Amino acid sequence: MELRQLLYFTAIAEEGSISGAAARLHLSQPPLSRQLMLLEEELGCSLLKRDTRHMALTEAGELLYAKAREVLRQCGDIKREVADISSGRGGTAHIGVISSLSSRMLPELLMRFHSLYPKVRLELKERNSYELSDLVRSQQIDIALVRRPFAAGDMEVYPLRNEPMCAIGKREFFAGLPEKEISLNSLLGRPVIVYQRWESILKDEASLNLVCRCEDARTAAALAQGGLGIGIMPLSAVPETPEPGMEVRILSEKSLQSEICAIRLKGRYTPVAAELFLEMLCS
């Protein structure tokens, strides 16, 4: 049994046909058919149920597919480890980050990391917490910065900080309110912008006058700065330097605080570059 046979077999299993696997692997069909036949002869059983249009795994094929994926993953990890060792403290860290961290926290972290490890290249993916968790599971990224709550049974979780929710908007929207900290209920009757992850939580706390819901905290901040209403978002999503005429208030409700965490997949190799990034986060 050879690694290339396992690679070919997993491609056939995932594509459902030899022609699909051949296209994916940029090979002709005869070599794939030949290697599949040799693999079945060696194991003494059929791995695929064949019909005129599709191939399905037999029970033995299901077992081999699961084992083959694990073997190929381990081989990939070995290559990455060797490359890490040979490159010293260089390499690439594949990091996922939620958009609400891009205004304040992320730039600070990336500048600090770059000053410590200038040879490391950073590859960033920006998604919501649930999408980033899936990218970590599929090993498309090494580490993700997310915000609770999220499903974490298969993750190593590293809490980084708690932060309050804030209100940002034109000065006139805060007329008659305290200067530093306000309650969510004090915004009743005033136009409010939220990004959708927090909509249900905010509704549980107060009956707000919602004028806009958006999918990105940066959009909520931009709309607030444009004068549409008061943007409700975590502190890290608030622009570091709001435009003239803009004001920011901390929301006093402890129930609206959120926890920022770093996550990585349990039991999987983390490349040196990403491990260094995680060490910096937790130091």
C-alpha positions, 0 to 999 in steps of 0.5 A: 500500500502506497501513499499515492494509492491512498491519495487517489482512493480518497479523491475517488471517494470524495468525487464519486467517480474516477473521472472526477478524481482524475480532473481534481488530481490533473491525471488521466483516468487509467492510472487511477483505475489501475491503482484502485484495482491494485489496492483492492487486490492487496486488501482482498475486498471491494472498496467501492460499489460501482454503477454507470454514473456513480461510485459509493463506498462499501463498508470496507471502503468507509473504514479505509477512507477514514484511515486514509484521511488521517494518514494523509493528514499526518503526512501533511503535518510532518512536511509542515514540521520539517519546513518549520524546522528548516526555516527557523522562526519564519514561515506563515501563520494562518490566522482567522479573526472576527471583523469586530476586532479590526478597528482596535485590537487586531492592528495592535496585535499584528504590529507587536507580533511583526516587531517580534518576528519580522520573518513570519508572514501572516495570512488573515481570514475574516469571518464570524465566529462560527465560520472561523470555527469551521475553518479551524476544524478543516485546518484551513487556518491554524488559530482563530480569534473569536468571541463567545459563545461558540461550539468548542468541544473539539477546540483548545480555548484560550480566553484573552479579554472581556470587553463591554458593549458600547454605543457610538453616534453623533453627539445629538443622539446622546443629548441628556445622557451621562457622558461616560456610561449609560444603560441600554434602556436609556436609548429607548426611542432613539434610532439604533443600528446593530450588527446581527449577531447581537440583535437577539441579545439586545432585544432581550435587554430592551425594546430598541428602535432598530433602524438598521441591522447589518452583518459586519460591525465595521458597517455598523460603525460607518453607518453611525458615523454617517448619522443614521443612528446609534451603533451598538457594538463591542468596544474593540469594534469602535474606531480608535479615533472617532470622527469629529462630532461623534461620541462613545458611551460604555453600556453598563449592563454586565450581561452584554459583556463578551469574551474574546478567545483564541482557539485551535483544534485539539490534537493537531499540529500547530505550525511554529509561526502560528504557535509563536502568535498564540504564545504572544497572545497569551503572554 
